[in-house]
Amino acid sequence: MKVEEVVVVAAQRTPTGKFWGGLATETALSMTTKLVQQTLSQNKIAADQIDQVILGNVLAAGNKQNLARQVQLRAQLPQHGTALTINQVCGSGLKAVRLAQSALLLGDAQVVLAGGVESMSHAPGLVERLDKQNFAQEQIQDSLWIDGLNDAFQGYPMGQTAENLVAKYHWTRQQQDAYALRSQQLAAQAQKEGAFSAEILAINELSEDETLRPSTTLVGLSQLPPAFSPEGSVTAGNSSPLSDAAAVVLLTTASYAQRQGWQPLARLVAYQESGYCPELMGYTPVLAIRQLLQKQKQTVADIDLFEVNEAFSAQALTVLKELDIPEDCYNPVGGALALGHALGASGARILTTLVHQLQQQKKQRGIAALCIGGGQAVAMEVEAL
C-alpha cells in the first residue's frame, strides 16, 4: 500500500516589521487574517476548502480565546472547520506544520492552513493577582520578557544562552560580528534582487522586510556594547531583532492536490524533534538535524539548502561548525539576524523561505530547523516538486 504524501500548495508570509515599526498598527489577529485572505486569493484557492487552521503563537496574553479560531472566522473560512493555537516557543510555526501533516495523514482533514504569528510590539504588561479582586498594579511585568525572552529555568535572558555557547566554543566577538554582517549582506542582496517577492504579501503599505540594515559594517558592529553580560560578546548587532510577522503554509495530500489541479511547491519528507539542556539550547538543532539525517539514512551532502533560524550569531555558528555544512548552502539569503525573529512565526517563515529558495535556485532537498527556548529543537526536510 502506497503511503500518502503531504505537499505544500502555498507558502506565504508578511514582511517582517520592526519592533514598533510598520506592522505595529496590526494585532496578531488582524495581521494573520489579512495574510490568510491574501494567500487564498493569490493562490486561487476557495476559502470553503480549508478544514483546519493550526497557528503557533508565543506571546498569547491578551489575544483572547484561541487565536487560530479567531483568524479562521475573521478570514471567512468555514465555520464548521476547526482550529488550534499552539506554543512551542520558537518552534511553534514549524510544529504547526507537523501537526497539519499528522491531521492530513490520519484523515482528519483534507486541507490545512498552518503557520504562526507574533506581534512583539503588542505584548502586554502583566500584573499579579493578589486575591479574588485585587491586582499588584504597581508591579507591572513585561510579557515580552516573561513569556518570550527569559529562560524559564535559569531566570536569565535568552542571550545568556548564546554567551554560554561563546564560552563552550570560544567564539570571538569578531567571528560573531562577521557572521551577523554576512546575514545582513545576503538578506540585503536578496531583497534587492527580488528573491523574497514570491513569498511576501504586502500588509497595508509595507511590502518589504524592514528589519534589514544594509548599511551595517564590521566597524559599526564592533562598537556595540555587550547586551547580556558586562564582559560578554553577544550584542544587539549579533542577535536577532524583535519583530512582528506572520507566515502560513497551505498543506494537503498529493492525491487531493492532483484532483484539484493544484501544483504543489514541495513535499514534506521527514521531521525530527530533539531535547537538550536549556542552558545550551542553541546547540539543539545540531541534534535534531543529525537525528533526522540518520533516520533518513542521509548525510549533510545529500541536502542542498539549510534554513536554520539565527537567534544569535553564536548559535548559528555552532550549528554550522558542528554539522560541517558548506557555507553557501546555509541560510543563502540571510537569516533572522537580518530578517527578524517573530517568535511564533519563525518556524513557518523559514520553511516558507526554504520552499521558495529551492524553487528559485532549482535545488531539490532542504532542511529547516530552529532552536527552542528551554532546550529543544525542531527540524523538517522538504523536497521541491
N, C-alpha and C positions, 0 to 999 in steps of 0.2 A: 504494500500500500504506500503510495507516494505521500510524503509529508507535505502539508500545505505550507507555502511561504508567505511571509508578511512583507509587504512592499510599502515604500514611501511614494505617495502620489503627489504630494506637495510639501514644501518646507519653506516657511516664510518667517520673517522677523521684522520688528520695528527697528528703526535706527536706535542706537544707544544714546540716551540723553545724559548729559552731565548731571551730577547731584545739584538739584535746584537749577536745572537748565531748561532745555527746550521741551521736555516732557513733564515738567513739574506741575503743569496745569492739569495733567491727566492722572486719575487714580489707577490703581491696578485693574479695577473693573473696566473703566472706560477705555483704557489703552488696549486691553486684550479684546474687548468687544469689537473695537474698530479693526483690529488686526484680523480677527476671525472673519468678519464680514468681508473685508478686502481679499483675504485669502481665498474664500469661496468664489467671490466674483472674478478674481484674477485667473483662477484655475477652472472656471466654468463648472462648478460643482454645486448642485442644488442643496440648500440647507436641510431639506427634509430627508437627506440620505445619511445624515450624521446620527449615529446611535448613541455614542458616548462621548463625553468630554472629560479628560483627565489632565489636571494642571498642577504643577509644582508652585508653591508659594511659601516663602520662609517667614517674612515679616507680616504675619496674618492678623495681628492685633488691630481691631477697628475695621477690618474688611467685611464684617458681617458674616452671616452664615454661608458656608460652603461656596467660596468664590467661583469655583468651576460651574456650579449650578447657576449662579447669577449670570455669568458670561453666556452660558448656554441659552438662557431665556432672553436675555437682553439682545443677543445676536439673532434672535428669532429662529433658533434651532428647535426641533420637535420637543414639545412639552413631555411627550411620553418617553423621551430618552432619559438617560441617567448621567450623573456627573460626580466626580470625586476630586477633592483637593488634597494634595499630599505634601509632606515636608520631610525631605531627606537632605536638608541644608543644601549645599552647593550642587549635589547630585540630583536634586528634585526633578528638574526638567528632563533628564535622561531616564530616570526611573519611571517617570510618567509614560515615556515611550515604551519601556519594557512592560509596564502594566497593560498598556494598549495592545501590545503584541500578544500577551497572555490571553486577554479577553477575546481577541480575534481567533486564536488557535483553539480556544475552548468552545467556540461557537456562541459566546455571549453577545457578540456584536458583529456587524458586517463592515462598518466604517467607524473609526475612532479618531477624534481630534485630540492630540496630546501635546503637551509643551509646558511652558512655565512663564511666570511673570514676577517682576519685583518693581515696586515703586519705593526705592530707598528714600526718596525725597519726602514721602508721606508717612514714614514710620512715626507713630505717635509717641508721646510721653506716657509713662505708666506710673500709677500711684498704688501703693499697697493698701488693701482693705484692712482696717483696724478692727472692725466689728461688723454687725449686720448693716449699719447705716453710715458709718464714718470711714473716711479715707485719709491717709497721711499726705495731704495735699502739698505740704511744704517739702516733700521728698520725691519730687518727680524724677523718674529714671527714663533714660532714652531707650526705647525698644530696639532701635537700630544697634545699639551696643549690647543690650541684654540678650536679645534673641538672634543676633546676626554676627557680630564682630568680636564676641567674647568667648573664649574657650570655657565651656561649662564645667570642666573638670579641674583645671588649674586656676581659673579665675583671671587669667591674663589675656591680653589682646591676641587675636589670631596671628598678628605679625610676629609675636614672640615664637610661634612655632617655626616661622621662617628663620628667625635668629638661631633656633636650635639646629636647623639644617646647616646653617652657616658654620656653626661650631663643629658639627659632625664631619662635614665635607670640606671644611676650610675654604669656603668660597670667599674671595676677596671682594671688597667694595667695587673695585674696577671690573671684575667679572660680572657682577650683578648689574652694574650700570650699563655695561656694554650689551648685555642681553636685553635690557629694557630698551636701549636705543635701537637694537635690531628689530624688536617688536614694533616700535613706533615707525621706523622707516619702512618696514614691509607693509604695515597697515596703510600708511600714507600713500605709498606707491600703488597699492591695490585699489584704494579709493579713487585715486587719480585715474587709473586705467579702467574704472568701472567694474571691477571684479565683484563688488558687492551688489551691483544693481539688480541681479536676478533674485536675490534673497530678501532685499529690503523693500518694504512697502511703507510709503510715507505716512506719517501721522501729523495731521494739521500741516504746518509749514516745514516741518523737519523731515528731510529726505536722506540725510547722510549722518553717519555716526559723528557726534560732536565731542567725544572723549579723546579723539586723536590730538596729538601735539606734534605737528610736523616740524616745528622749529626746534625740537629737542636736540640738545648737543651733550656730549660727554662732559664738557666743562660745566654746563648748567646742572646736569645730574649730580656731579661731584660736589656741588656747593650746597646741596640739600642736607639738612640735619637728620640724624637718626630719628626714626619715628616711634620706636618701641622700647629701646634700651639706650641709656646715655652713651655707652661705649659701643653701640651696635652699628651695623652697616645696612640694615633694612630701612629704606626711606619711602616717602610718598612717591618718589620717582621710579623706584623698582618694585612697587606694589601696585596691584590693580586698583583703579579708581572706583569710588562709589558711583553708582549709576542707576538709571531707570530703563527698563526694556521688557519686551515680551517676545516670545518665539513659539510658533506652533508647527506641528508636523501632522499631516493627514495620512493615516495608515489604513490599509485594507489587505485582504488576501490577494494573491496573484490571480486566482481564478475569478474573483469578483471584479478586480480591475479589468481583466480581459473582457468580461461580459459587459462592462460599462463602456468599453472603448477608451479607458484611461491608459496613458503611457507612463508607467512608474519611472521615478528617478533612480531608485536604488532598492535593494532588498536587505532586510536585516539578517545577518549571518550568525552572530554569536554575542553573548552578553556575559559579563562577569562582575561580581561584587566582591570586595575584599576588605578586611579589617586589620588595623594595626594600632599602635599606641597613639593616643590623642596628641601627645607632645611632638610627634614627628608625622603628623597627618599628611604633610606634603610628600612624604615618601610613598604613601599607599598606592598611588597609580602605578608604580613600578610593579607591585604585587598583582594588581588587577590585570594589567596588560600581559605580564608574564603568564599568569594562570590562564588567561583567555587564549593566548597563543599555544600553550601546552595542550589545552583542551581541544584545539583545532588542529593540532599537530603541524603548527606553522612556526616560522621564525620571523624576526623583525624584517628580514629581507623579502618576505612574502607580502608585506604591506607597503602600499605606495605612498600613502599620506597619513600622518598622525595629527589630530587636533587635540591638544592637551591643554586644559584650562590653565592659564597663567595667573594663579592667585598672587604669586610673588616670583621674582626672578630666581631666588634661591631654590624654590620648589621646582620651577620649570627646568632649571639647570640640572637638578638632581635626577629627574626623570630622563632627561637627555643623556646624561652620563651613565646611569645605571643600566639603561637598555641599549646603549651604544647605537642610537638612532642617527642616521645620516641627517645632518642639519638641514639640507634642502628639502627633506621630507617632513620636517617638524614645524608645524604652525607656519606654513609658507606665506600666508597673508597677514601675519601678525597674530597676536592673541589678546588675552584680557588685559595685559599691561597697557595696551593701547585702546582696545575696544570696550573695556569696562567689564565689570563682574557684577551684574544684576542677579543676585544670588539664586532665586528660584527659576530664573530664565536661562541661566548659563548652560545647563546641560542640553537644552533644546537649541540654544543658539549655536553652540559649537557643532552639534550634529547637522544643523541647517547649513552652516558654512562648509562643513566637510562634504556633504552631499553635492552642493553646488560646485565646490572645487574639483571634486572627482569628475564631474561633467565637463567643466571648463578646461581642465588640464588633460582630459581624455585618459584618466587613470582608472584603475579597476577597484582596488581594495583600500579601505581606510578604517582607522580606529579613532573613535572619540573617547576621551577619558577625563575624569575630574577627581581631584582630591576633595575630601569632605571633612568639615569641622567635626571633631570627635573621633577622628582616626578611622575613616572609611574611604573607599574609592569605588567608582563605577567605570566600566569600560564597555563599549559596544563596537563590534565590527560590522561594517556595511560593504556591499558590493554594488557598484554602479551598474545600471541597466541601460 
